[in-house]
């Protein structure tokens, strides 16, 4: 984990429309072009950051069912 990405406001973060209980992962594109993942309960807390290319590969794998258990 790292510190919250610089330059992000509360409006930059997105949470899934399926998030109903407030315990969700939030995602944002940073000013550097990376993708940040954070905890919706701790909006000023640490976040993981991924290069856009890696994030896209992960999303494609999820959609293809390669992450299913």
DSSP file (Angstrom, degrees, kcal/mol; ACC not computed):
  #  RESIDUE AA STRUCTURE BP1 BP2  ACC     N-H-->O    O-->H-N    N-H-->O    O-->H-N    TCO  KAPPA ALPHA  PHI   PSI    X-CA   Y-CA   Z-CA
    1    1 A X              0   0    0      0, 0.0     2,-0.3     0, 0.0    47,-0.2   0.000 360.0 360.0 360.0 154.5    0.0    0.0    0.0
    2    2 A X  B     -A   47   0A   0     45,-1.4    45,-1.3     1,-0.1     3,-0.1  -0.757 360.0 -77.5-129.0 177.4    1.0    3.5   -0.5
    3    3 A X  S    S-     0   0    0     -2,-0.3    44,-0.3    43,-0.2    -1,-0.1  -0.312  70.9 -71.6 -69.5 162.9   -0.1    6.9    0.6
    4    4 A X        -     0   0    0     40,-0.4    -1,-0.2    42,-0.1    42,-0.1  -0.307  63.1 -97.4 -56.0 138.1   -3.2    8.3   -1.1
    5    5 A X    >   -     0   0    0     -3,-0.1     3,-1.0     1,-0.1    -1,-0.1  -0.332  42.1-115.2 -59.8 134.1   -2.4    9.4   -4.7
    6    6 A X  T 3  S+     0   0    0      1,-0.2    25,-0.5    -3,-0.1    -1,-0.1  -0.367  93.6  28.9 -68.3 147.7   -1.7   13.1   -4.9
    7    7 A X  T 3  S+     0   0    0      1,-0.3     2,-0.4    23,-0.1    -1,-0.2   0.491  86.1 125.3  84.6   4.0   -4.0   15.3   -6.9
    8    8 A X    <   -     0   0    0     -3,-1.0    -1,-0.3    20,-0.0     2,-0.2  -0.819  40.6-162.5 -99.2 134.9   -7.2   13.2   -6.4
    9    9 A X    >>  -     0   0    0     -2,-0.4     3,-1.4    -3,-0.1     4,-0.6  -0.597  38.8-100.2-101.9 171.8  -10.3   14.7   -5.1
   10   10 A X  G >4 S+     0   0    0      1,-0.3     3,-0.8    -2,-0.2    -1,-0.1   0.823 122.5  60.3 -59.2 -31.6  -13.3   12.9   -3.6
   11   11 A X  G 34 S+     0   0    0      1,-0.2    -1,-0.3     3,-0.0    -3,-0.0   0.663  92.9  66.0 -72.9 -16.1  -15.1   13.3   -6.9
   12   12 A X  G <4 S+     0   0    0     -3,-1.4    17,-0.4    16,-0.1    -1,-0.2   0.751  84.7  88.4 -76.4 -24.0  -12.4   11.4   -8.8
   13   13 A X    <<  -     0   0    0     -3,-0.8     2,-0.4    -4,-0.6    15,-0.2  -0.499  60.7-160.6 -80.5 143.5  -13.2    8.1   -7.1
   14   14 A X  E     -B   27   0B   0     13,-2.6    13,-2.4    -2,-0.2     2,-0.4  -0.955   3.7-165.9-122.6 143.9  -15.8    5.7   -8.4
   15   15 A X  E     -B   26   0B   0     -2,-0.4    11,-0.1    11,-0.2     9,-0.0  -0.968  34.9 -95.7-125.9 144.1  -17.6    2.9   -6.6
   16   16 A X    >   -     0   0    0      9,-0.6     3,-1.6    -2,-0.4     8,-0.0  -0.207  23.8-127.9 -56.9 144.7  -19.6    0.1   -8.3
   17   17 A X  T 3  S+     0   0    0      1,-0.3    -1,-0.1     3,-0.0    -2,-0.0   0.668 110.1  64.7 -66.8 -15.2  -23.3    0.7   -8.5
   18   18 A X  T 3  S+     0   0    0      2,-0.0     2,-0.7     0, 0.0    -1,-0.3   0.483  74.2 108.2 -84.7  -3.3  -23.6   -2.8   -6.9
   19   19 A X    <   +     0   0    0     -3,-1.6     5,-0.1     1,-0.2    -4,-0.0  -0.655  34.4 154.9 -76.8 112.7  -22.0   -1.4   -3.7
   20   20 A X        +     0   0    0     -2,-0.7    -1,-0.2     3,-0.1     4,-0.0   0.642  63.7  47.2-114.9 -20.0  -24.9   -1.3   -1.2
   21   21 A X  S    S-     0   0    0      2,-0.1    -2,-0.1     0, 0.0     3,-0.0   0.454 101.0-116.0-106.8   0.2  -23.3   -1.5    2.2
   22   22 A X  S    S+     0   0    0      1,-0.1     2,-1.0    19,-0.0    -3,-0.1   0.415  85.8 111.6  82.1  -3.0  -20.5    1.0    1.9
   23   23 A X        +     0   0    0     17,-0.1     2,-0.3    18,-0.1    -1,-0.1  -0.639  53.5 127.4-100.2  73.9  -17.8   -1.6    2.3
   24   24 A X        -     0   0    0     -2,-1.0    16,-3.0    -5,-0.1     2,-0.4  -0.813  63.6-107.3-131.4 163.8  -16.5   -1.4   -1.2
   25   25 A X  E     - C   0  39B   0     -2,-0.3    -9,-0.6    14,-0.2     2,-0.3  -0.737  34.0-154.9 -86.1 138.8  -13.4   -0.9   -3.3
   26   26 A X  E     -BC  15  38B   0     12,-2.8    12,-2.6    -2,-0.4     2,-0.3  -0.883   5.7-158.9-115.5 152.3  -13.1    2.5   -5.1
   27   27 A X  E     +BC  14  37B   0    -13,-2.4   -13,-2.6    -2,-0.3     2,-0.3  -0.956  13.1 169.6-132.5 146.6  -11.2    3.2   -8.2
   28   28 A X  E     - C   0  36B   0      8,-1.9     8,-3.4    -2,-0.3     2,-0.5  -0.991  33.6-122.1-152.7 150.0   -9.7    6.3   -9.8
   29   29 A X  E     - C   0  35B   0    -17,-0.4     6,-0.2    -2,-0.3     2,-0.1  -0.849  36.3-139.7 -91.1 129.2   -7.4    7.3  -12.6
   30   30 A X    >   -     0   0    0      4,-2.8     3,-1.9    -2,-0.5   -23,-0.1  -0.390  23.6-106.7 -85.7 164.6   -4.6    9.4  -11.2
   31   31 A X  T 3  S+     0   0    0    -25,-0.5    -1,-0.1     1,-0.3   -24,-0.1   0.761 121.9  59.5 -60.1 -23.7   -3.0   12.5  -12.8
   32   32 A X  T 3  S-     0   0    0      2,-0.1    -1,-0.3     1,-0.0     3,-0.1   0.532 121.2-108.6 -81.7  -6.1    0.0   10.3  -13.6
   33   33 A X  S <  S+     0   0    0     -3,-1.9    19,-0.4     1,-0.3     2,-0.1   0.521  78.7 125.3  91.1   5.3   -2.3    8.0  -15.7
   34   34 A X        -     0   0    0     17,-0.1    -4,-2.8    18,-0.1     2,-0.5  -0.452  62.7-115.2 -88.3 169.8   -2.2    5.1  -13.2
   35   35 A X  E     -CD  29  50B   0     15,-3.0    15,-2.6    -6,-0.2     2,-0.4  -0.931  28.0-157.5-107.2 127.6   -5.2    3.4  -11.7
   36   36 A X  E     -CD  28  49B   0     -8,-3.4    -8,-1.9    -2,-0.5     2,-0.4  -0.861   4.3-162.4-107.2 138.5   -5.6    3.7   -8.0
   37   37 A X  E     +CD  27  48B   0     11,-2.9    11,-2.3    -2,-0.4     2,-0.3  -0.976  20.1 163.5-117.8 132.5   -7.7    1.3   -5.8
   38   38 A X  E     -C   26   0B   0    -12,-2.6   -12,-2.8    -2,-0.4     2,-0.5  -0.823  41.1 -93.3-139.1 178.3   -8.8    2.4   -2.3
   39   39 A X  E >   -C   25   0B   0      7,-0.5     3,-1.4     3,-0.5     6,-0.3  -0.851  23.1-146.1 -98.8 123.9  -11.2    1.5    0.5
   40   40 A X  T 3  S+     0   0    0    -16,-3.0     3,-0.4    -2,-0.5    -1,-0.1   0.725 100.3  57.3 -64.8 -20.2  -14.5    3.4    0.4
   41   41 A X  T 3  S+     0   0    0    -17,-0.3    -1,-0.3     1,-0.2     2,-0.3   0.691 113.9  38.7 -80.2 -18.5  -14.6    3.4    4.2
   42   42 A X    X   +     0   0    0     -3,-1.4     3,-2.1     1,-0.1    -3,-0.5  -0.625  68.6 169.4-131.3  71.7  -11.2    5.1    4.4
   43   43 A X  T 3  S+     0   0    0     -3,-0.4    -1,-0.1     1,-0.3    -3,-0.1   0.681  80.9  43.1 -65.2 -18.8  -11.3    7.6    1.5
   44   44 A X  T 3  S+     0   0    0     -3,-0.1   -40,-0.4   -40,-0.0    -1,-0.3   0.276  98.9 100.0-105.8   9.5   -8.1    9.4    2.7
   45   45 A X  S <  S-     0   0    0     -3,-2.1   -43,-0.0    -6,-0.3    -3,-0.0  -0.051  84.0 -56.9 -84.7-171.2   -6.2    6.2    3.4
   46   46 A X        -     0   0    0    -42,-0.1    -7,-0.5   -43,-0.1     2,-0.3  -0.161  51.3-161.5 -66.4 161.5   -3.6    4.3    1.4
   47   47 A X  B     -A    2   0A   0    -45,-1.3   -45,-1.4   -44,-0.3     2,-0.4  -0.984  17.8-124.7-142.5 151.5   -4.3    3.1   -2.1
   48   48 A X  E     -D   37   0B   0    -11,-2.3   -11,-2.9    -2,-0.3     2,-0.4  -0.779  27.6-155.2 -90.9 142.2   -2.8    0.5   -4.5
   49   49 A X  E     -D   36   0B   0     -2,-0.4     2,-0.4   -13,-0.2   -13,-0.2  -0.968  11.2-175.9-123.8 139.9   -1.7    1.9   -7.8
   50   50 A X  E     -D   35   0B   0    -15,-2.6   -15,-3.0    -2,-0.4     2,-0.0  -0.975  32.8-106.3-130.7 142.9   -1.3    0.0  -11.1
   51   51 A X     >  -     0   0    0     -2,-0.4     4,-2.2   -17,-0.2     3,-0.4  -0.401  37.2-115.8 -61.3 146.9   -0.1    1.0  -14.5
   52   52 A X  H  > S+     0   0    0    -19,-0.4     4,-2.6     1,-0.2     5,-0.2   0.863 114.3  56.0 -55.4 -40.5   -3.0    1.3  -17.0
   53   53 A X  H  > S+     0   0    0      1,-0.2     4,-1.8     2,-0.2    -1,-0.2   0.906 109.8  45.3 -61.2 -42.7   -1.8   -1.6  -19.1
   54   54 A X  H  > S+     0   0    0     -3,-0.4     4,-2.1     2,-0.2    -1,-0.2   0.885 111.7  52.6 -68.8 -38.8   -1.8   -3.9  -16.1
   55   55 A X  H  X S+     0   0    0     -4,-2.2     4,-2.6     1,-0.2    -2,-0.2   0.928 109.2  49.3 -62.4 -45.2   -5.2   -2.7  -15.0
   56   56 A X  H  X S+     0   0    0     -4,-2.6     4,-2.4     1,-0.2    -1,-0.2   0.899 110.0  51.1 -62.1 -40.3   -6.7   -3.4  -18.4
   57   57 A X  H  X S+     0   0    0     -4,-1.8     4,-2.1    -5,-0.2    -1,-0.2   0.898 110.6  49.6 -63.6 -40.0   -5.2   -6.9  -18.5
   58   58 A X  H  X S+     0   0    0     -4,-2.1     4,-2.3     2,-0.2    -2,-0.2   0.934 110.8  48.6 -63.5 -47.3   -6.7   -7.6  -15.1
   59   59 A X  H  X S+     0   0    0     -4,-2.6     4,-2.5     1,-0.2    -2,-0.2   0.904 111.1  50.7 -61.6 -41.9  -10.2   -6.4  -16.1
   60   60 A X  H  X S+     0   0    0     -4,-2.4     4,-1.9     1,-0.2    -1,-0.2   0.901 109.7  50.8 -62.0 -41.0  -10.0   -8.5  -19.3
   61   61 A X  H  <>S+     0   0    0     -4,-2.1     5,-2.2     2,-0.2     6,-0.6   0.895 110.4  49.1 -64.5 -40.4   -9.1  -11.6  -17.3
   62   62 A X  H ><5S+     0   0    0     -4,-2.3     3,-1.5     1,-0.2     5,-0.2   0.941 111.6  48.6 -62.9 -47.7  -12.0  -11.0  -14.9
   63   63 A X  H 3<5S+     0   0    0     -4,-2.5    -1,-0.2     1,-0.3    -2,-0.2   0.834 109.6  53.2 -63.1 -31.7  -14.4  -10.6  -17.8
   64   64 A X  T 3<5S-     0   0    0     -4,-1.9    -1,-0.3    -5,-0.2    -2,-0.2   0.497 115.8-115.3 -82.0  -3.5  -13.1  -13.7  -19.4
   65   65 A X  T X 5S+     0   0    0     -3,-1.5     3,-1.0    -4,-0.4    -3,-0.2   0.587  78.2 128.4  82.5  10.0  -13.7  -15.7  -16.2
   66   66 A X  T 3 <S+     0   0    0     -5,-2.2    -4,-0.2     1,-0.2    -5,-0.1   0.547  72.3  52.5 -77.0  -5.2  -10.0  -16.4  -15.6
   67   67 A X  T 3  S+     0   0    0     -6,-0.6    -1,-0.2    -5,-0.2    -5,-0.1   0.398  81.5 118.0-106.1  -1.0  -10.2  -15.1  -12.0
   68   68 A X    <         0   0    0     -3,-1.0    -6,-0.0     1,-0.1     0, 0.0  -0.402 360.0 360.0 -67.9 141.4  -13.2  -17.3  -11.0
   69   69 A X              0   0    0     -2,-0.1    -1,-0.1     0, 0.0    -3,-0.0   0.433 360.0 360.0 -93.2 360.0  -12.5  -19.8   -8.2
